[in-house]
């Protein structure tokens, strides 16, 4: 058995519980990740605006690399020749890579994902489109030059192996909310068949890293339950919950609940693409261990800071005219440089002027906020008062003030 698979035998340890919530440690080849944890996106081998050392200094223990984008540019072969993704981006801690399924299929379902838009499509140079979805895989046009590309289960696994990922995700068909039941059911079954192909590829190539299967099934209870049972019964090291989770927050939490009730306690659980404060508080209480989402960095790109204000969805738009004369920091109790060294008025000016410094400062701030949130929730599980801490966050208390025990 290869080292990655051996590691998967005892890769996740649960150290504390509070109801359905868990606090634990995920062991990987590049170190441990304390859970519950938020995973910043390093989609293009960088967390937007920051050096890898700065992300580590903020306290984050894992980042997410985007298989699809790194396949398009600079190419996984080039990254492999340069020592793998860890060496390439100067990140010594664990990396999880998504399968590329979300990005590929988002091109074919009536709109392009935000991550694809940010990489070029919205600037007028993108030509991304799906040409064919077949059992073998997906043919599509690159959003950079329009050339034809192919991605299937084996392609995705090969890319992630070349990148040197610590946590590898299975290639899946990600269906949108507007897809009908019949289409969703067929896509979910294809995802299960692709999971088996991913497992065969890993076995044949003695691939390392922990391996997560992805649960699909849209917003249908029976499809979600069946998919969770099917994926959990495979030779996996963890489970990711993917696909469309619903049209509103109540439905999202219901769909996550359908999935979690079918999963074994021993496997780590990752929730794909969820990053709003209230959603994280709810999902941690339900038993999710790790999260990834573009929200903190995407908001920063648009001049918006994360703040303890549930009435504004935890958002402060610093481009608004009301902030142009404010001598206040974004948050008085935040230790990030945007708050300790600068005023709202200055960051308003930078953001309105399109200065890259604004993005950098806001990414630092937003990730500092997210790290404080996760520290608070993790400590709450450990001390048995997660519910009280969650209620305080949802009421508008600052995560910086709710000190870990």
Secondary structure, 3 states (H helix, E strand, C coil): CCHHHHHHCCCEEEEEEECCEEEEEEEECCEEEEECEEEEEECCCCCCCCCHHHHHHCCCCEEEECHHHHHHCCCHHHHHHCCCHHHHHCCCCEEEECCCHHHHHHCCCCCCCHHHHHHCHHHCCCCCEEEEECCCCEEEECCCCCCEEEECHHHHHHHHHHHCCCEEECCCCCCCCCCCHHHHHHHHHHHHHHHHHHHHHHHHCCCCCEEEEEECCCCCHHHHHHHHHHHHCCCCCEEEECCCCCCCHHHHHHHHHHHHCCCCCCCEEEEECCCCHHHHHHHHHHCCCEEECCHHHHHHHCCEEECCCHHHCCEEECCCHHHCCCCCCCCCCCCCHHHHCCCHHHHHHHHHHCCHHHHHHHHHHHHHHHHHHHHHHHHHHHHCCHHHHHHHHHCCCCCCCCCCC
